[in-house]
């Protein structure tokens, strides 16, 4: 009985640990287009747009230079400093 309980507890702990590790996956790098979509989508949701208004806003926003510059700035990682020699 004790052996069964110990084995069951070990199996549950191992399963829970692997499930938590799977959820903590690192965020993937977004492309410029994905960043633009994100910026525009946040703007549309902030204005509570829905349906055709949302689609029109997204279309206009994605074509605008402001969304492109904001998204490209967000997608660029800070440059690494040169290694000291």
JOQUIQUI-V189184 format. One record per pair of residues at least 12 apart in sequence whose C-alpha atoms are under 7 Angstrom apart, sorted by the first residue. I is the first residue (numbers start at 1). GAP is how many residues later the second one is. D is the distance in whole Angstrom. If there is no record, write none. Layout:
[[I | GAP | D] [I | GAP | D]]
This chain:
[[30 | 45 | 7] [31 | 44 | 7] [32 | 39 | 6] [32 | 40 | 6] [32 | 43 | 6] [35 | 36 | 5] [35 | 40 | 7] [36 | 26 | 6] [36 | 31 | 6] [36 | 32 | 6] [36 | 35 | 5] [37 | 25 | 7] [39 | 28 | 7] [39 | 32 | 7] [40 | 18 | 6] [40 | 21 | 6] [40 | 22 | 7] [40 | 27 | 7] [41 | 17 | 7] [44 | 13 | 7]]
